[in-house]
C-alpha cells in the first residue's frame, strides 16, 4: 500500500514504476520519485526484502515489461491510415513477448510525454 501511495502522491506512471523497482530498466529510482524521502525509505525496505527472498528472480516474470499503451496504439493506427504499417508491425512484434526487455522495447516502457487530462479510453472497444 505504501508503494501505491507514493505512486499516487508523486503522480508516477504505474507500469514504469514497477519496472524501476524491479531493476528492469536503467532509470534511477531516486530520480523517478524526485528524491521523495518517504518513497526512498520505502525503497530501502524493499531492497532488504529482496535480499531475504530467494524467489525474487522468478518473481520478475510477474510484471510485463511492455504493455500496449494508448499513445502507441493510436500512433500505429494513425500511421496505418497513412499506409505505413511499420509502427503497427513493430508494436505487435514487441507485444508478442511482453516479459522480455530488448533495446527495441525500451521506448515502449515510457508513458506519453504529455498527458491530456480530458482523454478518454474505453476497455473492450
Secondary structure, DSSP 8 states (H G I E B T S, - for coil): -HHHHHHHHHT--HHHHHHHHTT-S---HHHHTTT-HHHHHHHHHHHHHHHH-TTHHHHTTSS-S----HHHHHHHHHHHHTT--HHHHHHHHHHTTTT---TTTGGGGS--SS--TT----TT-
